[in-house]
């Protein structure tokens, strides 16, 4: 078997409307068509991939620091990303540099999922 690439990221969310507000309006990800599943959710474009929000979570996620579960999004300009997040008043960790010189900024979504911005 040959794995080609990641197809999508799925997040199980407590409050679908809060998550849609965050990903769609705050981060300005474009919402894309979603099949007519028998459960609520929303899909957003992440470059050539998609982010799937799935409604219905009732338990708390295990929230740890930025080294724990997270996904990373590649941006063209980390300084522009930082300015964008500051303008939206989104709390962030960083920017900081990895030991190999790659910059990172971390934020959390309404459910506490961590995401990293890097280039």
C-alpha positions in Angstrom: 0.0 0.0 0.0 1.2 3.5 -0.8 -0.2 6.4 1.1 -0.4 9.5 -1.0 -1.2 12.3 1.5 -3.6 13.4 4.2 -7.1 13.8 2.9 -8.8 15.7 5.6 -8.8 16.6 9.3 -11.9 15.8 11.4 -12.7 17.5 14.7 -15.5 16.3 16.9 -17.0 19.5 18.3 -19.4 20.4 21.2 -20.9 23.6 19.7 -21.1 23.5 15.9 -22.2 27.1 15.6 -19.3 28.4 17.7 -16.9 26.3 15.7 -18.4 27.5 12.4 -18.0 31.1 13.6 -14.4 30.5 14.5 -13.2 28.6 11.4 -15.5 30.4 8.9 -15.7 34.0 10.1 -12.7 34.4 12.4 -10.1 32.4 10.5 -11.9 33.1 7.2 -11.7 29.6 5.9 -14.1 29.0 2.9 -16.9 26.6 3.7 -17.3 23.9 1.1 -20.1 21.5 0.1 -20.7 18.6 2.4 -22.7 15.4 1.7 -26.1 15.0 3.3 -25.0 12.9 6.3 -27.4 12.0 9.0 -25.5 14.1 11.5 -24.7 17.8 11.7 -21.4 19.2 10.6 -19.5 21.6 8.3 -16.6 21.3 5.9 -13.9 24.0 5.3 -11.2 24.2 2.6 -7.6 23.9 3.8 -5.7 24.4 0.6 -6.3 21.2 -1.3 -7.5 19.4 1.8 -10.6 19.8 4.0 -11.4 20.3 7.7 -14.5 18.4 8.8 -16.3 19.6 11.8 -18.6 16.9 13.3 -21.2 18.0 15.8 -22.2 16.0 18.9 -19.2 15.8 21.2 -20.3 15.8 24.9 -17.1 14.9 26.7 -14.1 17.2 27.3 -11.0 16.9 25.2 -7.7 16.3 26.9 -6.1 19.7 26.6 -2.4 19.8 27.0 0.3 22.1 25.8 1.3 22.8 22.2 3.4 19.6 22.1 0.4 17.4 22.4 -2.3 16.7 19.8 -2.4 19.5 17.2 -2.5 20.1 13.5 -0.3 22.5 11.6 -1.3 24.9 8.8 1.3 26.2 6.4 1.1 30.0 5.8 3.0 32.1 3.3 4.1 34.8 5.7 4.4 34.2 9.5 4.5 37.9 10.3 1.3 38.5 8.3 -0.3 35.5 10.1 0.7 37.0 13.5 -0.8 40.4 12.5 -4.0 38.7 11.3 -4.4 36.8 14.6 -3.7 39.9 16.7 -6.2 42.0 14.7 -8.8 39.2 15.4 -7.8 39.3 19.1 -7.0 35.6 19.1 -4.8 34.5 22.0 -1.6 32.9 20.7 1.5 31.2 21.8 4.5 32.5 19.9 5.8 33.3 17.5 8.7 31.1 18.5 11.4 29.3 16.6 11.9 25.6 16.4 15.5 24.5 16.9 15.8 24.2 13.1 14.8 27.9 12.7 11.2 27.3 11.5 8.8 29.8 13.1 5.6 28.6 14.9 2.5 30.2 16.2 -0.1 28.2 18.2 -3.8 29.0 18.9 -6.8 27.1 20.2 -10.3 26.7 18.8 -13.5 27.0 20.8 -13.2 23.3 21.8 -9.6 23.7 22.9 -8.0 21.9 19.9 -4.5 23.3 19.2 -3.4 24.4 15.8 -0.1 25.5 14.6 0.8 28.1 11.9 4.1 27.7 10.3 5.8 28.0 6.9 
